[in-house]
Amino acid sequence: MLVSISPRSPYHWLFRALLDEQYNLLVSTGIALEYEEVVSREMDDRWARDLMGVLTNLPSVIWAEPRYHWRLVAEDADDNKFVDCAVAGRGHAVITYDRHFDTLRTVEFPKVEVLTPEAFREML
């Protein structure tokens, strides 16, 4: 998601599709705080505030707070927040190139797919 915000990014289509409500994005408080921190650091505070406004007000953003922590991503425990949110919100997939999520391909339950941005674009 974070690499798609800038209009100069080759992945900007992903953010544009979210704004156009072509898909739903599941977000938890932990994910939102990470997005805010990274965007503030990599871009600036104004971009971070604008992103938080989008996440708070866009109908295609669904807030899902995990009640259980599955701990399915062992290589980078911080990535578990995305899997836990997907499960809590009954999401379909995590969209990423991050190899840490490859372990999900072998998990039978809970089933969370891992898709590249290109595969996700084909689905849209």
C-alpha positions as CSV (number, residue, x, y, z in Angstrom):
1,M,0.0,0.0,0.0
2,L,2.7,2.5,1.0
3,V,4.5,2.3,-2.3
4,S,1.3,3.1,-4.1
5,I,0.6,6.5,-2.6
6,S,2.9,8.7,-4.7
7,P,1.4,9.6,-8.1
8,R,4.9,8.9,-9.5
9,S,4.9,5.3,-8.3
10,P,4.4,2.5,-10.8
11,Y,2.0,1.0,-8.2
12,H,-0.1,4.2,-7.9
13,W,-2.9,2.3,-9.8
14,L,-3.4,0.4,-6.5
15,F,-4.1,3.5,-4.5
16,R,-6.2,5.0,-7.2
17,A,-8.3,1.8,-7.3
18,L,-8.8,2.1,-3.5
19,L,-10.0,5.7,-3.9
20,D,-12.3,4.6,-6.7
21,E,-13.7,1.9,-4.3
22,Q,-12.7,-1.0,-6.7
23,Y,-11.8,-3.1,-3.7
24,N,-11.9,-3.1,0.1
25,L,-8.9,-2.5,2.2
26,L,-8.8,-4.1,5.7
27,V,-7.0,-2.0,8.3
28,S,-6.4,-2.4,12.0
29,T,-5.2,0.2,14.4
30,G,-1.7,-1.3,14.3
31,I,-1.6,-1.2,10.5
32,A,-2.8,2.4,10.4
33,L,-0.1,3.4,12.9
34,E,2.6,1.7,10.9
35,Y,1.3,3.4,7.7
36,E,1.3,6.8,9.4
37,E,4.8,6.3,10.8
38,V,6.3,5.1,7.5
39,V,4.6,7.8,5.3
40,S,5.6,10.5,7.8
41,R,9.2,9.3,7.7
42,E,9.5,8.6,4.0
43,M,7.4,11.5,2.7
44,D,6.3,14.0,5.3
45,D,3.7,14.7,8.0
46,R,1.2,16.2,5.6
47,W,1.1,13.1,3.5
48,A,0.7,11.0,6.6
49,R,-2.2,13.2,7.8
50,D,-3.9,13.0,4.4
51,L,-3.5,9.2,4.4
52,M,-5.0,8.9,7.8
53,G,-7.9,11.0,6.6
54,V,-8.4,8.7,3.7
55,L,-8.3,5.6,5.9
56,T,-10.7,7.1,8.3
57,N,-13.3,8.3,5.8
58,L,-13.2,6.1,2.7
59,P,-16.1,3.6,2.6
60,S,-13.8,1.0,1.0
61,V,-11.6,1.0,4.0
62,I,-12.9,-1.6,6.5
63,W,-11.5,-1.5,10.1
64,A,-10.9,-5.0,11.5
65,E,-9.4,-5.4,14.9
66,P,-7.9,-8.8,15.5
67,R,-9.0,-10.6,18.7
68,Y,-6.5,-13.4,18.2
69,H,-2.9,-13.4,17.1
70,W,-2.1,-16.4,14.8
71,R,1.7,-15.8,14.7
72,L,1.9,-17.4,11.2
73,V,4.8,-15.2,10.0
74,A,7.8,-16.3,12.0
75,E,10.6,-14.6,10.0
76,D,9.2,-11.1,10.8
77,A,6.8,-11.1,13.7
78,D,5.8,-7.5,12.9
79,D,4.2,-8.7,9.6
80,N,1.7,-10.8,11.6
81,K,-0.5,-7.7,12.1
82,F,-1.4,-7.9,8.4
83,V,-2.3,-11.6,8.5
84,D,-4.3,-11.2,11.8
85,C,-6.2,-8.3,10.3
86,A,-7.0,-10.3,7.1
87,V,-8.3,-13.1,9.2
88,A,-10.3,-10.9,11.5
89,G,-11.9,-9.0,8.6
90,R,-12.4,-12.2,6.5
91,G,-10.1,-10.8,3.9
92,H,-9.1,-12.7,0.8
93,A,-5.4,-11.9,0.5
94,V,-2.3,-10.0,1.5
95,I,-0.9,-8.1,-1.5
96,T,2.9,-8.0,-1.2
97,Y,6.3,-9.0,-2.6
98,D,7.6,-9.6,0.9
99,R,9.0,-13.1,1.0
100,H,8.2,-13.4,4.7
101,F,4.6,-14.0,3.8
102,D,5.5,-17.0,1.6
103,T,4.9,-19.2,4.6
104,L,1.2,-18.6,4.3
105,R,1.2,-20.6,1.1
106,T,1.6,-23.8,3.2
107,V,-0.9,-22.8,5.9
108,E,-4.3,-24.7,5.6
109,F,-6.1,-22.7,8.3
110,P,-6.7,-19.9,8.5
111,K,-6.3,-19.5,4.7
112,V,-4.9,-16.2,3.6
113,E,-3.7,-15.9,0.0
114,V,-0.5,-14.1,-0.9
115,L,-0.7,-12.1,-4.2
116,T,1.7,-9.9,-6.0
117,P,0.3,-6.5,-7.0
118,E,0.2,-7.8,-10.7
119,A,-1.9,-10.8,-9.7
120,F,-4.2,-8.6,-7.7
121,R,-4.5,-6.2,-10.7
122,E,-5.6,-9.1,-12.9
123,M,-8.2,-10.0,-10.3
124,L,-9.6,-6.5,-10.4
